[in-house]
Amino acid sequence: EMPSKAAISAIASAFLLTCSSFTSSLLSLKSIPIRSRLSMSDLVTTLDDKVIRKPMQPVSNLILVKLVPPASQTSGGIVLPDQSSDKPTEGVVVAAGPGRYHPFTAELIPMCVSPGDRVLFSKWSGKLIKYNSEDHNMITDDDLLLVYNGNSLDPNNLKMIRDQVLVKLSKSEKQTDSGIVISAQTANKELKSEGKVVAIGPGRTSSEGKVTPCYVEPGEFVKFREYAGIDISINAEDYSVVRMVDCLSKWAD
């Protein structure tokens, strides 16, 4: 039995309505910005170019950091490569473990950073990996030097962690036999062991999880152990990051 004209008309109307809805959906998808659309790489997590089932979650006091290539900038705004940098030491925290348990007291020492924090960490530390086809480093919280906000490091936007102390190194000069004045920091590494405290961390965490406050304050001058600090440059000024326990003496200006 042939369907009636009314039935055929109803089927045709339903088909046209379905096609119209499908076309509207395609147009809506086209209006979505390209950056908002998901690609296959957004749905797949890779580690060293191998697919893993779920995103990485560091354990203990380990931190997954996405590397940010460092660059030094001249006063004229020209970016120059840092010849002394053998690998990046800056990055953004992607994920962090819950912290480590003290081996003697089993007290949890919580982490001092969170995902999204921009950090500076010790050169040569950690394990380099490829995560989602980008360079990352798996470091521990002991490798961290400081945390800062924004795209550039500045004394006004940084935060020291644990018992770290940021010291602006004292400038002094030394004259050679020929009468040429050179920086003492260039002439003698030993002289780079004192300066003015710029920022301090909250203090040292004990085995019971209690924090011992830092015994030096911003504005004071300190002498610290030779070679104990890690030298960094901020806005063309020389600084050193040292631990509180490596400060030997202090005095007021």
Buried (B, 14 or more C-beta within 10 A) or exposed (E): EEEEEEEEEEEEEEEEEEEEEEEEEEEEEEEEEEEEEEEEEEEEBBBEEEEEEEEBEBEEBBBBBBBBEBEBEEEEEEEEEBEEBEEBBBBBBBBBBBBBEBEEEEBEBEBBBEEEBBBBBBBEBBEEBEBBEEBBBBBBBEBBBBBBBEEEBEBEEBBBBBBBBBBBBBEEEBEEEEEEEEBBBEBEEEBBBBBBBBBBBBBBBEEEEEEEEBBBEEEBBBBBEEEBBBBBEBEEEBBBBBBBBBBEEBEEE
